[in-house]
Amino acid sequence: YRCNLITTDGETMVDYSAGHVTTDEARTLIEHLSEKLGGRKYSFYPGISYRHLMVWRDGNPEQKTTPPHDIMGQPLSTYLPTGEKEEVLRSLMWDAHELLEGHEINRIRREEGKNPANMIWLWGQGFAPKLESFAVKYGRTGAVIAAVDLIRGIGHLAGLKVLDVPGITGYLDTNYKGKGDAAVEALNAYDLVIVHVEAPDEAGHLGDVEEKIKAIERIDSDVVGTILEGMKNIEDDWRFMALPDHATPVSLRTHARGPVPFLLYDSRTTPSGPRLPFDERGLQETRFQIERGEELIPLLLQS
């Protein structure tokens, strides 16, 4: 189960990220829960900032759960897990609330005017997947640069090298330039480097259009710009792909289904034809569509 640290006020979901609690603070809180609530049956694993993991051994993930970023300002009771053994998950969440509410870290956060990480929210459950090795499937080496545990975990399961970059947070304050620099350096050792930036998604969940614009501009200048500048020093042919994984409209503050635009550049070819905008308008004007997401990597790796 995903295990978010959240902020509640009574029965209301105040903040799905607990004020973007720091990784060090969060680790202490999750380790506290592990000591008090963990054991053979339940295990808590700290991640980055507010994102963590709870493993329920011998459990049954047949419940309906709700992403916490979908219910900001809503009553918790309406969205608590429902289904088989729902009482187990609900008890864990409320027990965690009792343990975290008065924790020293949260006392200090309140004094500093920050949202406390005073509860956990369990959601997004499933079994640990087994993925085919990327190297075996495609005959290429690869690396991942990301601060979000979900992306890092997928990379690990696919046998990609998960690179650590100082200052990356999975939030608005991430080290954009550091990601770009690390990608350029990694291309000296790996055939493919995947760079993930979470900031626009976070801004969408916050409903903050100004921050979303800033995040996209920073990606354009400090991530994409840094990579493209670095590619000038690479003598071999190369390809570059950019795309979002989904939309997170500021107006909705949650994920939206539907197609997304992608850009593919090949250093061996000269672009021709009309230039489409890299946004929702391009989706309506393009004549080239990919129906299944897993078809993108073979397209990128075409020689």
Disulfide bonds with the S-S distance in Angstrom:
none
